[in-house]
Amino acid sequence: MHSNSIIAYKDIMETIPPSRQQVMRVIRKRKKITRQDIAEALGWQINSVTGRVTELLNLGLIYESGTKTVNKRPRALLSIAQNIA
């Protein structure tokens, strides 16, 4: 990770609520991850994850980076936005 990206990531993390920070950390650690996998990693209900993901998407901090098929259903993969990754 480039040093400017590390600084940007830390600056952003200081400005967002703790629940969003937790979601961001999981996405950063796993690189590409589904909402369902985030819920499992955090021990949260999917509705809580979906709400935080929507907020982060709207802020432009994460993006949908592809899909993964699970039980014949496509699931969006989430990644940290490239300008802060």
N, C-alpha and C positions, 0 to 999 in steps of 0.2 A: 504494500500500500504506500502510495506517495505521501510524503510528509504534509503537503497541503491538504490532502484528503483526510488525513488523521486529524488535523486541526479543525477542518470543517465539520467532521463527524462529531468531535468532542464539543464544539460550539453548539451544534444543533441539539445534541443530547442534553445540554444544560438548559435548553429553552422549552423542552416538551415535557408533558406530564409523565409521571413514573410508569403508568400502564403502557403508554406508547414507547417509552424507553425499553421496556421489557420485550416488546414485540420487535423493535429495531435490533436489539442484541441477538435475538434468536435468528432473525433473517440474516444479519451480518455473519454470524457464526456458520450457518448452513449454506450460505450463498444463494441457493434457489430452494424455496420451500413452499408448500401449500398451506392454506389457512388451517386445514385439518391437522397438519403436522405441527403447526405453531400451537394450536390448542392442546395437542397432546404433550408437547414439550413444556408448556407452561402449566398444564393441569387446569386449563380454563374451559368453559363452555364455548362452543363455536360462535355463538352470538356475540360474546364479548370480544373475541378475536376479530370477527368480521367488522364490528364497529371501529376498533382501533385501526385495522387495516384500511378501512374506508377513509378515516381521518388522515392517515399517513399518505395514502394515494392522492388525496385532495391537496395536501401540502407539497406534493412532488418529491417526497423523501424516499418513496419506494415506487416500484413499477412492476407491472406484470411482464415477466421475462420469458414466458412460454407456457406450455401446458404439459401435464403429466396425466396419463390415463390410469385411473384406479377403478377397478370393478366395472370396466367398460364406460366409465364416465370421465370426461375431461375435467381436470382441475387446474386452475391457474397457478403458475409458479411465481413467487414474489422474490424480488431482489432489491437491494439498496440502490438508489439512484446513482448513476455513474459519476455525477459531479461530486458526490460525497463518499463514494465507495473506496 
